[in-house]
Amino acid sequence: MKPVLSVTSECVPLIKTGGLADVAGALPGALTAHGWQMRTLLPGYRQVMTKCRRAKKVMDLPDLFGGKARVLQARLGGLHLYVLDAPHLFDREGSPYLDAHGKDFPDNPERFAALSWVAGRIASEGVDGWMPQVLHCHDWQAGLAPYYARKAGSDVPTVFTIHNVAFQGIAPADRVASLRLDRADFTARGFEYWGQISTMKAALVWSDRITTVSPTYAAELQTPEFGMGMEGLLRSREAELKGILNGIDTEVWNPATDPEIATYKTAKGKSRARAQLRKEFGLEPTDGPLCAVISRLSHQKGLDVLLEALPALVDRGGQLVLLGSGDPALEAAFRKAAAHSGVAVHVGYDEGMSHRIMAGADAILVPSRFEPCGLTQLYGLRYGTIPVVAMTGGLADTVINASPMALRSGVATGIQFQPVTAHALASALIRTVELFKDKPTWEALQRNAMRQEVGWEASAAEYAALYDEVARTR
Ligand code: ADP
């Protein structure tokens, strides 16, 4: 097995705030079939340390960004972990990035620089006799790892994956020293970004290869509309940039075995799960589609647009169940919308509930303004829950729109719309209601959806091929 080190700030089943955790948790298992053994370096947050009690110390770090730290080696399920135990950085209340009041920790740049610095050290010296052949870093949190690795004299090739270019790891210029960066690299060709430091930019400059999580997002990233300031740099590296779709864990997300639901093998068997979901949320049975949203509530996800378009659905007998949390204004607006009949809202984060909703709903709505890959539409395909999605990023790449031709050819799996406006979304919701009422057509959509390959096999093969290619260059 060829060794590869993944550097990530989240990883299922230890700690998750979004899709990155799913990817980091699932990729190692899928890679073994392709000859790569992935080990994962992640921060020893309080939630992680409690799950890694039987860990072995493999590295001592007497002064890691202001405190004593060590690297612990642990196994969890199929995962092979290196946990960065640095209590002064990670033993805190709150989420990985936010304090108990929802504010960014002020030392986030140092916290994740520390993670990246340790990755650089492993890439240059190895750890406990283990040496990676490739360093695979995820998002701004691991953005400095390729830089530190080079500065430490490592020649291990580096791959950087953009899960979301909106989060760029910005730090004020006066943190150059505290981040152990070289002032000479604080230039437009280095990690300087409009007078500040960007760890995402550092990664885009110093990585050997760049990937992102769908081919369409890889193209979009090179435009001003989606690149969020990084488009020029990404265009200059087009030859090294590749979109590789995310997969999902098809064992965790399997309607035939899901312990949260009345299981089913074909979409015809959904009716019990649907009835249970209506009961759980106090919704009356109707003959319209039960639509669902499971999402962070943020501007990215376009849910303000859904609030505007919602009458088009409920006035035609459709219903909405929403599970989400985030922006307080959106949380309040959805709570208010739930006063109307046919709309049920749960503000919070709840894995079990997300499975019950995915199984019981007829359609899953994803009206994102941009979406690097998106996972909920993939769960939807697997559960025969028809995705109704904006035509952007990974949503464009994973759903086949029910155009007349696609319906006639028997390949359609969902409904796509653009642009992300209330008018276009309302039209898509009306189309959803109409298609739902045409039973043979809806059932064909469900059958096609459930037949899609949404696991990791194909994408793991692409990552493995990329690792093989970069490993050969050294
Ligand atoms: P992003 O990473 O931008 O949040 P993705 O669609 O890639 O979006 O991944 C989101 C993941 O988080 C999915 O696994 C989704 O089911 C999960 N999720 C989002 N919000 C909630 C919630 N409120 N409760 C449970 N799971 C959620």
Boltz pocket constraint, residues with backbone or C-beta under 6 A from the ligand:
constraints:
  - pocket:
      binder: B
      contacts: [[A, 17], [A, 18], [A, 19], [A, 20], [A, 22], [A, 294], [A, 295], [A, 296], [A, 323], [A, 324], [A, 325], [A, 348], [A, 349], [A, 350], [A, 351], [A, 354], [A, 373], [A, 374], [A, 375], [A, 376]]
      max_distance: 6.0
